[in-house]
Amino acid sequence: MNVYEPFRAGLPPMRAYLRSLWSRRAFISEFSRSQLREQNFGSVFGQLWLILNPLLLSGVYFLLIYIIGGSSDSSRFAHLTSSLFLFYLISNCLTGGVKSITAGGRLILNTAFPRIMLPLSAGVVALFRFIPTLAVIFVIRSIVGLTYSWQMLWAIPILAIALLLGFGLAILISCINVYFRDITSFLPYMVRTLLYLSPVLYEAKTLPERFQKLEAANPIYHLLDSWSQVMVYAQAPSLSSMLQALAWALGILIFGSYFFLARERDFAVRL
């Protein structure tokens, strides 16, 4: 006999929850693949558009900011392109995660499973969409004549931090959208604002010191700065930047997961 108690905010038994989540890792993989197929990822033109869209945007921004502004060089174009690709990984986690719970209403109402699987799947989709752009970054680096070094292996932990941040943001915003559906309408403006406030259209080192202090409140500022140092200049990122990026990623992931898990049992009523 099942006993249904009134909703109370609180964490479920975490050990059993994590075991259940791990046992369904194959479902996360297949669910992510199905979403990719819906986005025509399996076709040549679908994968080509994943690369062309941010690449065309970087070309437009480069034209407006550097060429019309009277200052341009190869490293700046490489910075703009590589940073924009990583920014798209984060933004795709947000845009994919925001509706992951509300769009899966029927699945939630009819099946018992850890609901956090849905925003995690959105993060996996964002990762698969990002992977083809890595080849473009290396092609651009080779064309513009940038050097390579072993320091570029720092890209691996930076990408891991970006994934932690992306999962945390997807989990958090998916839960918020259950209670405040209007956030979906505001999200494109939020993403665009975050783009302008982040070192994508400019390099972090060009900012005056007073603005660099304000950027400490931007969760992706140090992440993108570290990524640029590695992927553009083939240099190791500063330890402080890496630690701050990791602190932001873990903080958002832990807070978002706690908020999500504490409210998970209320989703069926809200949907």
The 8 nearest C-alpha neighbors of each residue, nearest first, counted from 0:
[[1, 2, 3, 4, 111, 5, 110, 109],
 [2, 0, 3, 4, 111, 5, 264, 110],
 [1, 3, 4, 0, 5, 6, 264, 7],
 [4, 2, 1, 5, 6, 0, 264, 7],
 [3, 5, 2, 6, 7, 1, 264, 265],
 [6, 4, 7, 3, 265, 264, 8, 2],
 [7, 5, 265, 4, 8, 264, 262, 3],
 [8, 6, 9, 5, 262, 261, 264, 265],
 [7, 9, 261, 262, 6, 10, 264, 265],
 [8, 10, 261, 7, 11, 262, 260, 257],
 [9, 11, 261, 260, 12, 8, 13, 257],
 [10, 12, 13, 9, 16, 260, 261, 15],
 [13, 11, 15, 14, 16, 10, 17, 9],
 [14, 12, 16, 15, 11, 17, 10, 18],
 [15, 13, 17, 16, 12, 18, 19, 11],
 [14, 16, 18, 13, 17, 12, 19, 11],
 [15, 17, 13, 19, 14, 18, 12, 20],
 [16, 18, 20, 14, 19, 15, 13, 21],
 [19, 17, 15, 21, 20, 16, 22, 14],
 [18, 20, 16, 22, 17, 21, 15, 23],
 [19, 21, 17, 23, 18, 22, 113, 16],
 [22, 20, 18, 24, 23, 19, 17, 16],
 [21, 23, 19, 20, 24, 18, 25, 17],
 [22, 24, 26, 21, 20, 25, 19, 27],
 [25, 23, 27, 21, 26, 22, 28, 20],
 [26, 24, 28, 23, 27, 29, 22, 30],
 [25, 27, 29, 23, 24, 28, 30, 31],
 [28, 26, 24, 30, 25, 29, 120, 31],
 [27, 29, 25, 31, 26, 30, 32, 24],
 [30, 28, 32, 26, 31, 27, 33, 25],
 [29, 31, 33, 27, 32, 28, 26, 34],
 [32, 30, 34, 28, 120, 29, 33, 124],
 [33, 31, 29, 35, 34, 30, 36, 28],
 [32, 34, 36, 30, 35, 31, 29, 37],
 [35, 33, 37, 31, 36, 32, 30, 38],
 [34, 36, 32, 38, 40, 37, 33, 31],
 [35, 37, 39, 33, 38, 40, 34, 41],
 [36, 38, 34, 35, 39, 33, 40, 32],
 [37, 39, 35, 36, 40, 34, 45, 41],
 [40, 38, 36, 45, 41, 37, 42, 35],
 [41, 39, 45, 35, 36, 46, 38, 42],
 [40, 42, 39, 36, 45, 43, 46, 35],
 [43, 41, 45, 44, 40, 39, 46, 36],
 [44, 42, 46, 45, 47, 41, 40, 39],
 [45, 43, 47, 46, 42, 48, 39, 40],
 [44, 46, 40, 39, 42, 48, 43, 47],
 [47, 45, 49, 43, 40, 48, 44, 42],
 [48, 46, 44, 50, 49, 45, 43, 51],
 [47, 49, 51, 50, 45, 46, 52, 44],
 [50, 48, 46, 47, 51, 52, 128, 45],
 [49, 51, 48, 47, 52, 132, 54, 53],
 [50, 52, 48, 54, 55, 53, 49, 47],
 [51, 53, 55, 54, 50, 48, 49, 56],
 [54, 52, 56, 55, 51, 57, 50, 84],
 [53, 55, 51, 57, 56, 52, 50, 58],
 [56, 54, 58, 52, 57, 53, 51, 59],
 [55, 57, 53, 59, 58, 54, 60, 52],
 [56, 58, 60, 54, 55, 59, 80, 61],
 [59, 57, 55, 61, 56, 60, 62, 54],
 [60, 58, 56, 62, 61, 57, 63, 55],
 [59, 61, 57, 63, 62, 58, 64, 56],
 [60, 62, 58, 64, 65, 59, 63, 57],
 [63, 61, 66, 59, 60, 64, 65, 58],
 [64, 62, 60, 67, 61, 65, 59, 66],
 [65, 63, 61, 68, 62, 60, 67, 66],
 [64, 66, 71, 68, 70, 61, 67, 62],
 [65, 67, 62, 69, 68, 71, 70, 64],
 [68, 66, 69, 63, 65, 64, 62, 70],
 [69, 67, 65, 66, 64, 70, 63, 71],
 [68, 70, 66, 67, 65, 71, 64, 63],
 [71, 69, 65, 68, 66, 72, 67, 64],
 [70, 72, 65, 66, 75, 69, 73, 76],
 [73, 71, 75, 74, 76, 70, 65, 77],
 [72, 74, 76, 75, 143, 77, 71, 144],
 [75, 73, 77, 76, 72, 78, 231, 145],
 [76, 74, 78, 77, 73, 72, 79, 71],
 [75, 77, 79, 73, 78, 74, 80, 61],
 [78, 76, 74, 80, 75, 79, 81, 231],
 [79, 77, 75, 76, 81, 80, 231, 82],
 [78, 80, 76, 82, 77, 199, 81, 83],
 [79, 81, 83, 77, 57, 82, 78, 76],
 [80, 82, 84, 78, 83, 79, 136, 77],
 [83, 81, 85, 199, 79, 84, 80, 78],
 [82, 84, 86, 80, 81, 85, 79, 199],
 [83, 85, 87, 81, 86, 82, 80, 53],
 [86, 84, 88, 82, 87, 83, 81, 89],
 [85, 87, 83, 89, 88, 84, 82, 90],
 [86, 88, 90, 84, 85, 89, 91, 83],
 [87, 89, 85, 91, 86, 90, 125, 129],
 [90, 88, 165, 92, 86, 87, 91, 93],
 [89, 91, 87, 93, 92, 88, 94, 86],
 [92, 90, 94, 88, 93, 125, 89, 95],
 [91, 93, 122, 89, 95, 90, 165, 169],
 [94, 92, 90, 169, 96, 91, 95, 97],
 [93, 95, 91, 97, 96, 92, 90, 186],
 [96, 94, 121, 92, 93, 91, 97, 98],
 [95, 97, 169, 118, 99, 93, 121, 173],
 [96, 98, 173, 172, 94, 95, 99, 93],
 [99, 97, 101, 102, 100, 96, 173, 95],
 [98, 100, 96, 102, 118, 117, 97, 101],
 [101, 99, 103, 102, 98, 173, 117, 104],
 [100, 102, 98, 104, 103, 99, 177, 270],
 [103, 101, 99, 100, 98, 104, 105, 106],
 [104, 102, 100, 106, 101, 105, 99, 107],
 [103, 105, 107, 101, 106, 102, 108, 270],
 [106, 104, 108, 107, 103, 109, 102, 110],
 [105, 107, 103, 109, 104, 108, 110, 111],
 [108, 106, 104, 105, 110, 109, 103, 267],
 [107, 109, 105, 106, 267, 110, 104, 111],
 [108, 110, 106, 107, 105, 111, 104, 267],
 [111, 109, 107, 106, 108, 112, 105, 113],
 [110, 112, 109, 107, 113, 108, 114, 106],
 [111, 113, 114, 110, 19, 107, 20, 116],
 [114, 112, 115, 116, 20, 16, 19, 111],
 [115, 113, 116, 112, 117, 263, 107, 100],
 [114, 116, 117, 113, 118, 119, 170, 259],
 [115, 117, 119, 114, 118, 113, 120, 27],
 [116, 118, 120, 119, 115, 99, 114, 100],
 [119, 117, 96, 121, 170, 120, 169, 99],
 [120, 118, 116, 122, 121, 117, 166, 115],
 [119, 121, 123, 117, 118, 122, 31, 27],
 [122, 120, 118, 124, 95, 96, 119, 123],
 [121, 123, 92, 125, 119, 120, 124, 166],
 [122, 124, 120, 126, 125, 121, 127, 119],
 [125, 123, 121, 127, 122, 126, 31, 120],
 [124, 126, 122, 128, 123, 91, 127, 92],
 [127, 125, 129, 123, 128, 124, 130, 122],
 [128, 126, 124, 129, 130, 125, 123, 131],
 [127, 129, 125, 126, 130, 124, 49, 131],
 [128, 130, 126, 127, 132, 131, 88, 125],
 [129, 131, 127, 132, 133, 128, 126, 134],
 [132, 130, 133, 129, 134, 128, 50, 135],
 [131, 133, 135, 134, 130, 129, 50, 136],
 [134, 132, 136, 135, 131, 130, 137, 129],
 [133, 135, 137, 132, 136, 131, 138, 130],
 [136, 134, 138, 132, 133, 137, 139, 131],
 [135, 137, 133, 139, 134, 138, 81, 140],
 [138, 136, 140, 134, 139, 135, 141, 133],
 [137, 139, 135, 141, 140, 136, 142, 134],
 [138, 140, 142, 136, 141, 137, 135, 143],
 [141, 139, 137, 145, 138, 143, 142, 144],
 [140, 142, 144, 138, 139, 143, 145, 137],
 [143, 141, 139, 144, 140, 138, 145, 137],
 [142, 144, 140, 141, 73, 145, 139, 74],
 [145, 143, 141, 142, 140, 146, 73, 139],
 [144, 146, 140, 143, 141, 147, 231, 74],
 [145, 147, 144, 148, 233, 232, 140, 141],
 [148, 146, 233, 145, 149, 151, 150, 232],
 [147, 149, 150, 233, 151, 146, 234, 152],
 [148, 150, 151, 152, 147, 233, 153, 234],
 [151, 149, 148, 152, 235, 234, 233, 153],
 [150, 152, 153, 229, 149, 233, 154, 148],
 [151, 153, 154, 150, 149, 155, 229, 156],
 [154, 152, 151, 155, 156, 150, 157, 229],
 [153, 155, 157, 152, 151, 156, 158, 229],
 [154, 156, 158, 153, 157, 152, 159, 151],
 [157, 155, 159, 158, 154, 153, 160, 152],
 [158, 156, 154, 160, 159, 155, 161, 153],
 [157, 159, 161, 155, 160, 156, 154, 162],
 [158, 160, 156, 162, 157, 161, 155, 163],
 [161, 159, 163, 157, 162, 158, 245, 156],
 [160, 162, 158, 164, 159, 163, 165, 157],
 [163, 161, 165, 159, 164, 160, 166, 158],
 [164, 162, 160, 166, 165, 161, 248, 167],
 [163, 165, 248, 161, 167, 162, 166, 168],
 [164, 166, 162, 168, 89, 92, 167, 163],
 [167, 165, 169, 163, 168, 164, 122, 162],
 [252, 166, 168, 164, 170, 251, 165, 169],
 [167, 169, 171, 165, 170, 166, 172, 93],
 [170, 168, 96, 166, 93, 92, 118, 172],
 [171, 169, 167, 118, 173, 168, 172, 255],
 [172, 170, 255, 168, 174, 173, 169, 167],
 [171, 173, 175, 97, 174, 169, 170, 168],
 [174, 172, 97, 176, 170, 96, 171, 175],
 [173, 175, 172, 177, 176, 171, 259, 170],
 [176, 174, 172, 177, 178, 173, 179, 171],
 [175, 177, 179, 180, 173, 178, 174, 172],
 [176, 178, 174, 175, 179, 180, 101, 269],
 [179, 177, 176, 175, 180, 174, 269, 266],
 [180, 178, 176, 181, 177, 175, 182, 183],
 [179, 181, 176, 182, 183, 178, 177, 175],
 [182, 180, 183, 184, 179, 185, 176, 186],
 [181, 183, 185, 184, 180, 186, 179, 176],
 [184, 182, 186, 181, 185, 180, 97, 176],
 [185, 183, 182, 181, 186, 187, 180, 188],
 [184, 186, 182, 183, 188, 187, 189, 181],
 [185, 187, 189, 183, 188, 184, 182, 190],
 [188, 186, 190, 189, 185, 191, 184, 183],
 [189, 187, 191, 186, 190, 185, 192, 184],
 [188, 190, 186, 192, 187, 191, 193, 185],
 [191, 189, 193, 187, 188, 192, 186, 194],
 [192, 190, 194, 188, 193, 189, 187, 195],
 [193, 191, 189, 195, 194, 190, 188, 196],
 [192, 194, 190, 196, 191, 195, 197, 189],
 [195, 193, 191, 197, 192, 196, 190, 199],
 [194, 196, 192, 193, 197, 191, 200, 199],
 [195, 197, 193, 194, 192, 198, 217, 214],
 [196, 198, 194, 220, 195, 199, 193, 219],
 [199, 197, 201, 202, 203, 200, 220, 223],
 [198, 200, 201, 82, 197, 79, 83, 202],
 [201, 199, 198, 79, 195, 202, 60, 197],
 [202, 200, 198, 199, 203, 205, 79, 197],
 [201, 203, 198, 204, 205, 199, 200, 206],
 [202, 204, 198, 205, 206, 224, 201, 211],
 [203, 205, 202, 206, 207, 224, 201, 211],
 [206, 204, 203, 202, 207, 201, 208, 198],
 [205, 207, 204, 203, 211, 210, 208, 202],
 [208, 206, 210, 209, 211, 205, 204, 203],
 [207, 209, 211, 210, 206, 212, 213, 204],
 [208, 210, 212, 211, 207, 213, 206, 214],
 [211, 209, 213, 212, 208, 207, 214, 206],
 [210, 212, 208, 214, 213, 209, 206, 207],
 [211, 213, 210, 209, 214, 215, 208, 216],
 [214, 212, 210, 215, 211, 216, 209, 217],
 [215, 213, 211, 216, 217, 212, 210, 220],
 [214, 216, 213, 217, 212, 211, 220, 218],
 [215, 217, 214, 213, 218, 212, 220, 219],
 [216, 218, 214, 220, 215, 219, 197, 196],
 [219, 217, 247, 220, 216, 244, 221, 215],
 [218, 220, 222, 217, 221, 223, 244, 197],
 [219, 221, 217, 222, 223, 197, 218, 224],
 [222, 220, 224, 240, 244, 223, 219, 225],
 [221, 223, 219, 244, 225, 220, 224, 226],
 [224, 222, 226, 225, 220, 221, 219, 227],
 [223, 225, 221, 227, 226, 222, 203, 220],
 [226, 224, 236, 228, 222, 223, 227, 221],
 [227, 225, 223, 229, 224, 228, 230, 222],
 [228, 226, 224, 230, 231, 229, 225, 78],
 [229, 227, 225, 232, 234, 226, 231, 236],
 [228, 230, 233, 234, 151, 226, 227, 231],
 [229, 231, 227, 233, 226, 228, 232, 151],
 [232, 230, 227, 228, 233, 229, 78, 77],
 [231, 233, 228, 234, 229, 230, 227, 145],
 [234, 232, 229, 151, 230, 148, 231, 150],
 [235, 233, 229, 232, 228, 150, 236, 151],
 [234, 236, 150, 229, 237, 153, 228, 233],
 [237, 235, 225, 228, 234, 238, 229, 241],
 [236, 238, 240, 239, 241, 235, 225, 242],
 [237, 239, 241, 240, 242, 236, 243, 235],
 [240, 238, 242, 241, 237, 243, 244, 236],
 [241, 239, 221, 243, 237, 238, 242, 244],
 [240, 242, 244, 238, 239, 243, 245, 237],
 [241, 243, 245, 239, 244, 240, 246, 238],
 [244, 242, 246, 240, 245, 241, 239, 247],
 [243, 245, 241, 222, 247, 242, 221, 246],
 [246, 244, 242, 248, 243, 247, 160, 249],
 [245, 247, 243, 249, 244, 248, 250, 242],
 [248, 246, 250, 244, 245, 249, 218, 251],
 [247, 249, 164, 245, 251, 250, 246, 163],
 [250, 248, 252, 246, 251, 247, 253, 245],
 [249, 251, 247, 253, 248, 252, 246, 254],
 [250, 252, 254, 167, 248, 249, 253, 255],
 [167, 251, 253, 249, 255, 250, 254, 256],
 [254, 252, 256, 250, 255, 251, 249, 257],
 [253, 255, 251, 257, 256, 252, 250, 258],
 [254, 256, 171, 258, 252, 257, 253, 251],
 [257, 255, 259, 253, 258, 254, 252, 260],
 [256, 258, 254, 260, 259, 255, 261, 253],
 [259, 257, 255, 261, 256, 260, 254, 262],
 [258, 260, 256, 262, 257, 261, 174, 263],
 [261, 259, 263, 257, 262, 10, 258, 256],
 [260, 262, 9, 10, 8, 258, 259, 263],
 [263, 261, 259, 260, 265, 264, 8, 258],
 [262, 264, 260, 265, 266, 259, 261, 114],
 [265, 263, 266, 262, 6, 267, 261, 260],
 [264, 266, 263, 262, 268, 267, 6, 269],
 [267, 265, 269, 268, 263, 264, 270, 262],
 [268, 266, 270, 269, 265, 108, 107, 264],
 [267, 269, 266, 270, 265, 264, 108, 6],
 [270, 268, 266, 267, 265, 177, 178, 101],
 [269, 267, 268, 266, 104, 101, 177, 108]]
